Amino acid sequence: MKKTNTILLSIAALFALSGCNDTPSSPEAKKYTKTSEEVYQQSCVKCHGKNGEGITEKKSPALNDRQAGELELDLFDVKNGGTNQSSGTDHDIMEHNMQKLMAKGYDYDPKAMAEYIEKSFFNKEVPKEEVAEVTPEAVPVVAEPAVEAVTAVTEVTPVVATEEVTPTPEVTPVAE
């Protein structure tokens, strides 16, 4: 009986361990025709700006305020039709545009693109010459409501304890 159990156990172990040390078969890595920089400069820059700052008129968000991990989730979400993996940004318009861009050859690896955007734009100041100057003439004048100025100043006197305070023990009422 012991011999039979040992043989059966050995056969089970042999089958269980037969798959060890095999490399899993994985699909070929997708080849992209353009680098992340080429895709960004030829396509993304139109809506997200030269420095990832976003373009308000096009309602496109800034990309220069996010790190690669968050960007990767957002880009993955956009490419895959909104699988709700992202940080919660509304991607409806970009999902539609992404299908058109991919058809034109502007496909990209979300991880590589996120790393490119972070490396190129994250927390970098936009050069002054690329920021629109705001002149006093361009700022609308808003009438301020009349507010009376407060001239009285209240003086505050700090309170300093002069005696040492000792905590009193908690007293529990006794039922009669």
Secondary structure, DSSP 8 states (H G I E B T S, - for coil): -HHHHHHHHHHHHHHHHTTTT-----------SS-HHHHIIIIIHHHH-TTS---GGGT---STTS-HHHHHHHHHHHHTT--S-SSS---HHHHHHHHHHHHTT----HHHHHHHHHHHHTT----GGGS----GGGS-----------------------S-------------
